[in-house]
Amino acid sequence: MAEKPITFRDKLKHLGFHDYADYQRSKLWKSIRLRVFGLRGTVCLCCKTAPARVVHHTEYSLATLQGLTIDTLQ
């Protein structure tokens, strides 16, 4: 019998968060976000002129959510 896949919600709960909004308010996410802006700059990748206000996940691996890798954040 195949194992049940780990869901996004399971990953957030594993990290101690109730939901994604709780994660986004956390010190963990704020530090990851600042790291991404520090390394990649603060110019929007879409329009190339306006200041970026958000960092987007292109995937939600546990390593990304923990900030162990930022390769999939833009």
C-alpha positions as CSV (number, residue, x, y, z in Angstrom):
1,M,0.0,0.0,0.0
2,A,1.4,3.4,-1.0
3,E,2.1,6.0,1.7
4,K,0.0,9.1,1.9
5,P,1.9,12.0,0.4
6,I,2.9,14.8,2.8
7,T,0.7,17.8,2.3
8,F,1.6,21.4,2.5
9,R,-0.5,21.7,5.6
10,D,1.4,18.7,7.1
11,K,4.7,20.6,6.4
12,L,3.4,23.8,8.1
13,K,2.2,21.8,11.1
14,H,5.6,20.0,11.3
15,L,7.2,23.4,11.5
16,G,4.8,24.5,14.3
17,F,2.5,26.7,12.2
18,H,-1.3,26.6,12.2
19,D,-1.6,27.8,8.6
20,Y,0.2,29.7,5.8
21,A,-0.8,33.1,7.2
22,D,0.7,32.1,10.6
23,Y,3.9,31.1,8.7
24,Q,4.1,34.4,6.8
25,R,3.8,36.4,10.1
26,S,6.6,34.4,11.7
27,K,10.2,35.5,12.4
28,L,11.3,32.5,10.4
29,W,9.6,33.8,7.2
30,K,10.6,37.4,7.8
31,S,14.3,36.4,8.1
32,I,14.1,34.2,4.9
33,R,12.4,37.1,3.0
34,L,15.1,39.5,4.1
35,R,17.8,37.0,3.0
36,V,16.3,36.7,-0.5
37,F,16.0,40.5,-0.9
38,G,19.6,40.8,0.3
39,L,20.9,38.3,-2.2
40,R,18.7,39.0,-5.1
41,G,17.9,42.7,-4.7
42,T,14.6,44.4,-4.3
43,V,13.6,45.1,-7.9
44,C,10.4,43.3,-9.1
45,L,11.3,40.4,-11.4
46,C,8.1,41.0,-13.4
47,C,8.3,44.7,-14.3
48,K,12.0,45.2,-13.6
49,T,11.5,48.7,-12.3
50,A,9.2,48.8,-9.2
51,P,10.4,47.8,-5.8
52,A,9.6,44.2,-4.9
53,R,7.2,43.8,-2.0
54,V,6.8,40.0,-1.8
55,V,9.0,37.0,-2.2
56,H,7.3,34.1,-4.1
57,H,7.8,30.4,-3.6
58,T,8.0,28.4,-6.8
59,E,7.7,25.2,-4.7
60,Y,7.1,24.4,-1.1
61,S,9.6,21.8,0.0
62,L,10.3,21.5,3.7
63,A,13.8,22.7,3.1
64,T,12.5,25.9,1.4
65,L,9.9,26.5,4.1
66,Q,12.7,26.2,6.8
67,G,15.0,28.5,4.9
68,L,17.6,25.8,4.4
69,T,17.5,26.5,0.7
70,I,16.3,29.7,-1.1
71,D,16.8,28.4,-4.7
72,T,13.1,28.3,-5.3
73,L,12.3,31.7,-3.9
74,Q,12.1,34.8,-6.2
